[in-house]
Amino acid sequence: KNQVEQSPQSLIILEGKNCTLQCNYTVSPFSNLRWYKQDTGRGPVSLTIMTFSENTKSNGRYTATLDADTKQSSLHITASQLSDSASYICVVEGSSASKIIFGSGTRLSIRP
Amino acid sequence: SAVISQKPSRDICQRGTSLTIQCQVDSQVTMMFWYRQQPGQSLTLIATANQGSEATYESGFVIDKFPISRPNLTFSTLTVSNMSPEDSSIYLCSVEKDTGELFFGEGSRLTVL
């Protein structure tokens, strides 16, 4: 069964600190992996998208990594800001009929 | 990118009634989707809205409950029919551009009393 699991479920850190969110998936065959940020009450916004041949991709203070062999991805946030408080969703797209699978998200709270 | 407008942004409805949500995109797109996001959970695909033909529904979702229209490449509607409190959720319109990237609307927050 195609699955996407994220950890931790929730995380609280102090402003200015770094953090890393994890995503493990079993989707196969694999096409691409995406990270989205969803602010409360808003729709998800794309942060990064990586194909199987890409190991890392950055978007400002956000850096995503991908290990297609171990089927793991991480999202690293550097020098966190209060505006980073949101849910971060890992999304994996299969290259056949396995479609797009959403993780349950990590709820990140940044404290001043 | 894609700018997606959804209406209404939120509504409170009575049990047994129906509500239609509109989704307008600022450019023509082939792939358009409707998702549901229940409180505290991630997104679940309801259906793919096909232009000029019937929508393709995911397991657990049926046309009688969630009729969808897609009259052209920039517009779609989702109706939530005969609502019950279990239908209280956020409903999101999404489009996929040629790059493969998904863009989402702001969502329509529905509360059924």
Interface residues (C-beta under 8 A of the other chain):
Chain A: N32 R34 G41 R42 G43 P44 V45 S46 I49 I89 V91 E93 K99 I100 F102 G103 S104 G105
Chain B: I4 Q41 S42 L43 T44 L45 L92 G100 E101 L102 F103 F104 G105 E106 G107 R109
